[in-house]
Amino acid sequence: MNTSEFVEVMSEVVGLPIPAEYRESVVTNVERIQTVAQSVLEFPLPEEIEAAPVFEP
């Protein structure tokens, strides 16, 4: 599934219609988010690190 199809499907899933004049910008932003997220997901973490069960700032 390409990004444009993903945006279309997800807008239906969450019930948030995207007007045609904004669709291209939404797709572009989702592609940017994917790029940033990929670099975060690829960041190596040491094996001894455990996820916190509750976030407390």
KOLMARTOR-88413 format. One line per field, with one value per atom (N, C-alpha, C, O, CB): atom name; chain; x negated, y negated, z; residue in one letter. Coordinates in pm, 1 decimal. Glycine has a CB too. Example, Ala and Ser with C-alpha at 12.3 -4.5 7.8 and 13.67 -1.06 7.14 Angstrom:
<atoms>
atom <- [N, CA, C, O, CB, N, CA, C, O, CB]
kette <- [A, A, A, A, A, A, A, A, A, A]
px <- [-1319.0, -1230.0, -1320.0, -1423.6, -1130.8, -1285.0, -1367.0, -1290.0, -1340.9, -1408.4]
py <- [569.0, 450.0, 330.0, 331.9, 447.3, 225.0, 106.0, -3.0, -113.8, 59.8]
pz <- [780.0, 780.0, 780.0, 846.5, 904.6, 708.0, 714.0, 787.0, 803.9, 572.5]
rest <- [A, A, A, A, A, S, S, S, S, S]
</atoms>
This chain:
<atoms>
atom <- [N, CA, C, O, CB, N, CA, C, O, CB, N, CA, C, O, CB, N, CA, C, O, CB, N, CA, C, O, CB, N, CA, C, O, CB, N, CA, C, O, CB, N, CA, C, O, CB, N, CA, C, O, CB, N, CA, C, O, CB, N, CA, C, O, CB, N, CA, C, O, CB, N, CA, C, O, CB, N, CA, C, O, CB, N, CA, C, O, CB, N, CA, C, O, CB, N, CA, C, O, CB, N, CA, C, O, CB, N, CA, C, O, CB, N, CA, C, O, CB, N, CA, C, O, CB, N, CA, C, O, CB, N, CA, C, O, CB, N, CA, C, O, CB, N, CA, C, O, CB, N, CA, C, O, CB, N, CA, C, O, CB, N, CA, C, O, CB, N, CA, C, O, CB, N, CA, C, O, CB, N, CA, C, O, CB, N, CA, C, O, CB, N, CA, C, O, CB, N, CA, C, O, CB, N, CA, C, O, CB, N, CA, C, O, CB, N, CA, C, O, CB, N, CA, C, O, CB, N, CA, C, O, CB, N, CA, C, O, CB, N, CA, C, O, CB, N, CA, C, O, CB, N, CA, C, O, CB, N, CA, C, O, CB, N, CA, C, O, CB, N, CA, C, O, CB, N, CA, C, O, CB, N, CA, C, O, CB, N, CA, C, O, CB, N, CA, C, O, CB, N, CA, C, O, CB, N, CA, C, O, CB, N, CA, C, O, CB, N, CA, C, O, CB, N, CA, C, O, CB, N, CA, C, O, CB, N, CA, C, O, CB]
kette <- [A, A, A, A, A, A, A, A, A, A, A, A, A, A, A, A, A, A, A, A, A, A, A, A, A, A, A, A, A, A, A, A, A, A, A, A, A, A, A, A, A, A, A, A, A, A, A, A, A, A, A, A, A, A, A, A, A, A, A, A, A, A, A, A, A, A, A, A, A, A, A, A, A, A, A, A, A, A, A, A, A, A, A, A, A, A, A, A, A, A, A, A, A, A, A, A, A, A, A, A, A, A, A, A, A, A, A, A, A, A, A, A, A, A, A, A, A, A, A, A, A, A, A, A, A, A, A, A, A, A, A, A, A, A, A, A, A, A, A, A, A, A, A, A, A, A, A, A, A, A, A, A, A, A, A, A, A, A, A, A, A, A, A, A, A, A, A, A, A, A, A, A, A, A, A, A, A, A, A, A, A, A, A, A, A, A, A, A, A, A, A, A, A, A, A, A, A, A, A, A, A, A, A, A, A, A, A, A, A, A, A, A, A, A, A, A, A, A, A, A, A, A, A, A, A, A, A, A, A, A, A, A, A, A, A, A, A, A, A, A, A, A, A, A, A, A, A, A, A, A, A, A, A, A, A, A, A, A, A, A, A, A, A, A, A, A, A, A, A, A, A, A, A, A, A, A, A, A, A, A, A, A, A, A, A]
px <- [-85.2, 0.0, -90.2, -181.4, 97.2, -64.5, -144.3, -87.8, 19.1, -147.7, -159.1, -121.7, 14.0, 92.5, -227.6, 42.0, 170.3, 286.4, 388.2, 174.1, 270.2, 373.5, 386.5, 497.2, 340.7, 272.6, 273.6, 351.8, 434.5, 131.0, 325.7, 395.4, 545.4, 625.8, 340.2, 583.1, 724.5, 791.9, 898.9, 741.2, 729.1, 786.6, 794.6, 897.5, 703.8, 687.4, 686.2, 783.5, 840.0, 546.6, 804.0, 902.5, 1042.3, 1124.3, 900.1, 1068.8, 1197.4, 1205.9, 1309.7, 1218.4, 1096.4, 1094.6, 1122.8, 1200.5, 959.2, 1059.6, 1078.4, 1196.3, 1228.8, 952.8, 1260.2, 1377.5, 1344.2, 1421.1, 1473.6, 1228.9, 1185.6, 1164.9, 1056.6, 1054.8, 1268.0, 1254.5, 1152.0, 1144.3, 1390.9, 1074.6, 973.3, 1020.8, 1032.7, 830.7, 1048.1, 1091.0, 984.3, 864.5, 1119.9, 1028.9, 939.8, 825.9, 713.2, 1019.7, 855.7, 751.5, 639.4, 533.2, 814.3, 661.2, 559.0, 492.6, 390.7, 620.4, 548.6, 500.9, 352.5, 279.5, 581.8, 306.1, 165.4, 72.3, -32.2, 141.8, 109.3, 27.5, 26.2, -76.6, 78.7, 139.5, 146.3, 55.9, -17.8, 292.1, 60.7, -24.4, -171.8, -251.8, 7.2, -207.6, -346.5, -390.3, -501.4, -363.0, -304.8, -339.7, -350.2, -436.8, -237.2, -264.1, -273.8, -405.0, -468.6, -152.7, -446.4, -574.7, -690.8, -785.4, -593.8, -683.6, -787.8, -789.4, -895.7, -765.3, -671.1, -660.6, -719.5, -788.7, -513.4, -692.6, -747.2, -899.3, -963.8, -694.0, -957.0, -1102.4, -1162.5, -1261.2, -1141.8, -1103.9, -1153.2, -1135.1, -1226.2, -1080.6, -1018.8, -991.4, -1086.8, -1130.8, -847.3, -1119.3, -1210.0, -1346.9, -1406.1, -1223.7, -1397.6, -1528.8, -1523.7, -1621.6, -1576.8, -1412.1, -1397.6, -1390.5, -1454.9, -1271.3, -1312.4, -1297.1, -1426.0, -1447.1, -1187.5, -1511.9, -1638.0, -1749.2, -1856.0, -1683.1, -1724.7, -1826.8, -1851.5, -1759.0, -1784.1, -1976.1, -2003.9, -1999.4, -2051.7, -2140.7, -1937.2, -1931.2, -2001.5, -1992.3, -1783.7, -2070.9, -2134.9, -2030.5, -1917.8, -2219.2, -2067.6, -1975.7, -1925.4, -1814.2, -2043.3, -2006.4, -1967.1, -1862.1, -1812.9, -2088.6, -1827.6, -1726.3, -1587.0, -1555.9, -1741.1, -1504.0, -1367.0, -1269.7, -1295.8, -1340.9, -1159.8, -1056.8, -990.5, -962.9, -950.4, -965.4, -895.6, -748.0, -687.9, -914.3, -687.9, -545.6, -454.4, -343.8, -507.4, -502.4, -424.9, -520.1, -628.1, -352.0, -478.2, -560.2, -533.6, -419.3, -532.1, -640.3, -629.6, -735.3, -854.5, -646.9, -692.3, -789.1, -862.5, -946.7, -717.9]
py <- [116.9, 0.0, -123.8, -134.8, 0.5, -215.0, -337.8, -439.0, -417.8, -398.7, -546.8, -645.1, -708.0, -730.1, -754.3, -736.6, -797.1, -703.8, -747.7, -831.8, -576.5, -478.1, -466.0, -456.5, -340.2, -466.5, -459.0, -574.9, -554.8, -458.1, -696.0, -814.7, -802.3, -835.3, -943.4, -755.6, -740.9, -639.6, -666.4, -698.0, -524.0, -419.6, -466.2, -448.3, -290.5, -525.6, -567.2, -681.2, -689.5, -608.4, -768.6, -876.1, -816.3, -868.0, -977.4, -707.5, -639.1, -566.8, -569.5, -539.5, -502.1, -426.2, -516.9, -481.2, -355.8, -633.6, -723.6, -818.4, -895.3, -804.0, -813.0, -897.4, -1043.4, -1130.6, -882.6, -1070.7, -1208.6, -1232.8, -1207.5, -1238.5, -1281.3, -1304.8, -1415.1, -1514.9, -1342.2, -1394.9, -1492.6, -1556.5, -1487.8, -1425.8, -1687.1, -1754.5, -1740.4, -1738.6, -1904.1, -1730.9, -1708.6, -1810.9, -1776.8, -1713.1, -1934.9, -2038.8, -2021.6, -2082.3, -2177.1, -1940.2, -1917.7, -1780.4, -1756.0, -1933.2, -1691.8, -1552.9, -1544.0, -1470.4, -1474.3, -1615.3, -1608.7, -1652.3, -1590.9, -1696.5, -1756.7, -1803.1, -1702.1, -1682.3, -1937.5, -1638.3, -1535.7, -1418.7, -1368.6, -1487.0, -1375.2, -1264.9, -1302.1, -1220.7, -1229.1, -1423.1, -1468.6, -1466.7, -1423.4, -1609.7, -1512.8, -1513.9, -1373.2, -1347.6, -1593.6, -1282.7, -1144.0, -1082.4, -1008.0, -1059.9, -1111.9, -1061.7, -1115.3, -1042.1, -1101.5, -1241.1, -1299.3, -1231.0, -1200.6, -1451.3, -1207.4, -1139.6, -1000.0, -955.9, -1132.6, -929.4, -794.8, -797.7, -709.8, -733.4, -897.7, -909.9, -931.1, -866.8, -1025.5, -1020.1, -1046.3, -923.4, -885.4, -1167.3, -861.9, -743.8, -630.1, -558.7, -698.0, -612.2, -504.9, -523.2, -426.5, -499.6, -646.3, -669.1, -643.3, -595.9, -812.8, -673.6, -646.5, -496.1, -444.6, -716.2, -426.5, -281.8, -205.5, -97.8, -230.1, -259.6, -192.7, -221.6, -160.7, -234.8, -314.2, -350.5, -231.9, -183.2, -476.4, -185.7, -68.1, -101.1, -203.6, -9.9, -14.1, -28.9, 90.2, 202.2, -40.0, 66.5, 178.6, 278.5, 240.4, 127.3, 405.1, 510.8, 491.1, 532.9, 645.2, 427.4, 414.5, 305.8, 293.3, 385.6, 228.2, 123.7, 186.8, 265.6, 13.8, 150.2, 199.9, 83.2, -28.6, 275.0, 111.6, 8.2, -17.3, 76.3, 50.6, -142.9, -178.2, -144.0, -176.8, -328.8, -78.5, -44.4, -167.2, -166.1, 52.6, -273.9, -396.3, -513.6, -517.5, -403.7, -610.6, -729.0, -826.6, -864.9, -794.5, -866.6, -967.3, -1074.5, -1049.6, -903.2, -1193.6, -1300.7, -1349.4, -1438.7, -1418.5]
pz <- [0.0, 0.0, 0.0, 81.9, 122.9, -90.8, -92.5, 7.4, 64.7, -235.1, 27.1, 129.8, 101.6, 193.9, 139.2, -23.5, -58.1, -22.4, 31.1, -207.7, -52.3, -17.2, 134.4, 187.3, -79.0, 203.9, 349.5, 410.0, 499.0, 403.5, 361.8, 412.6, 387.4, 474.6, 346.2, 270.4, 237.7, 330.5, 385.2, 91.3, 347.7, 432.9, 577.6, 642.9, 423.6, 628.3, 767.7, 794.1, 903.2, 808.2, 697.3, 718.2, 733.9, 809.8, 599.8, 662.1, 676.5, 810.8, 876.9, 561.3, 850.5, 975.8, 1095.5, 1184.0, 993.8, 1097.9, 1212.4, 1194.6, 1285.1, 1235.6, 1078.1, 1054.7, 1037.5, 1078.0, 1167.0, 977.0, 957.0, 807.4, 754.6, 1037.1, 739.9, 595.9, 567.1, 638.6, 535.0, 462.0, 422.4, 292.3, 190.9, 405.5, 293.7, 170.9, 61.4, 89.8, 198.8, -61.1, -175.4, -181.9, -217.9, -304.7, -147.2, -158.3, -55.1, -69.6, -142.1, 48.5, 151.1, 140.7, 205.3, 288.2, 61.0, 55.2, 20.4, 86.7, -46.9, -79.9, -120.7, -7.3, 14.1, -244.7, 64.5, 176.7, 290.4, 355.0, 227.5, 314.9, 419.4, 382.7, 467.7, 439.8, 258.2, 212.2, 227.4, 273.4, 64.7, 189.6, 203.2, 348.5, 378.9, 145.5, 438.6, 580.5, 638.7, 722.4, 658.3, 596.1, 642.9, 594.9, 669.5, 592.9, 472.3, 422.0, 506.6, 535.6, 273.6, 545.4, 632.0, 768.4, 822.4, 649.5, 823.0, 953.0, 944.0, 1035.8, 1000.0, 833.8, 814.3, 812.2, 869.3, 684.2, 746.9, 739.7, 878.3, 913.9, 647.0, 955.5, 1091.1, 1179.2, 1252.7, 1153.1, 1172.0, 1254.0, 1221.1, 1311.2, 1234.5, 1094.0, 1054.6, 1119.1, 1166.9, 902.3, 1120.7, 1182.9, 1333.4, 1391.0, 1156.0, 1396.9, 1540.4, 1565.0, 1656.4, 1597.0, 1483.6, 1501.3, 1473.5, 1529.3, 1410.9, 1388.5, 1355.1, 1455.7, 1449.4, 1217.2, 1548.6, 1646.7, 1739.5, 1804.6, 1728.1, 1745.4, 1828.5, 1978.2, 2021.9, 1792.5, 2054.3, 2199.3, 2262.9, 2212.7, 2249.1, 2372.1, 2441.8, 2491.1, 2522.9, 2560.3, 2497.4, 2540.1, 2682.5, 2714.9, 2528.8, 2769.1, 2909.8, 2934.9, 3047.0, 2993.2, 2834.4, 2850.8, 2845.8, 2756.5, 2740.8, 2943.8, 2949.6, 2933.2, 2977.8, 3083.1, 2869.7, 2852.7, 2987.4, 3062.4, 2745.6, 3017.3, 3140.6, 3125.6, 3023.3, 3174.6, 3225.7, 3214.5, 3220.9, 3167.0, 3324.6, 3287.9, 3301.2, 3282.2, 3341.1, 3439.8, 3198.1, 3178.6, 3291.8, 3316.6, 3041.3, 3360.3, 3465.5, 3440.2, 3458.4, 3607.5, 3398.5, 3368.0, 3492.7, 3483.8, 3301.8]
rest <- [M, M, M, M, M, N, N, N, N, N, T, T, T, T, T, S, S, S, S, S, E, E, E, E, E, F, F, F, F, F, V, V, V, V, V, E, E, E, E, E, V, V, V, V, V, M, M, M, M, M, S, S, S, S, S, E, E, E, E, E, V, V, V, V, V, V, V, V, V, V, G, G, G, G, G, L, L, L, L, L, P, P, P, P, P, I, I, I, I, I, P, P, P, P, P, A, A, A, A, A, E, E, E, E, E, Y, Y, Y, Y, Y, R, R, R, R, R, E, E, E, E, E, S, S, S, S, S, V, V, V, V, V, V, V, V, V, V, T, T, T, T, T, N, N, N, N, N, V, V, V, V, V, E, E, E, E, E, R, R, R, R, R, I, I, I, I, I, Q, Q, Q, Q, Q, T, T, T, T, T, V, V, V, V, V, A, A, A, A, A, Q, Q, Q, Q, Q, S, S, S, S, S, V, V, V, V, V, L, L, L, L, L, E, E, E, E, E, F, F, F, F, F, P, P, P, P, P, L, L, L, L, L, P, P, P, P, P, E, E, E, E, E, E, E, E, E, E, I, I, I, I, I, E, E, E, E, E, A, A, A, A, A, A, A, A, A, A, P, P, P, P, P, V, V, V, V, V, F, F, F, F, F, E, E, E, E, E, P, P, P, P, P]
</atoms>
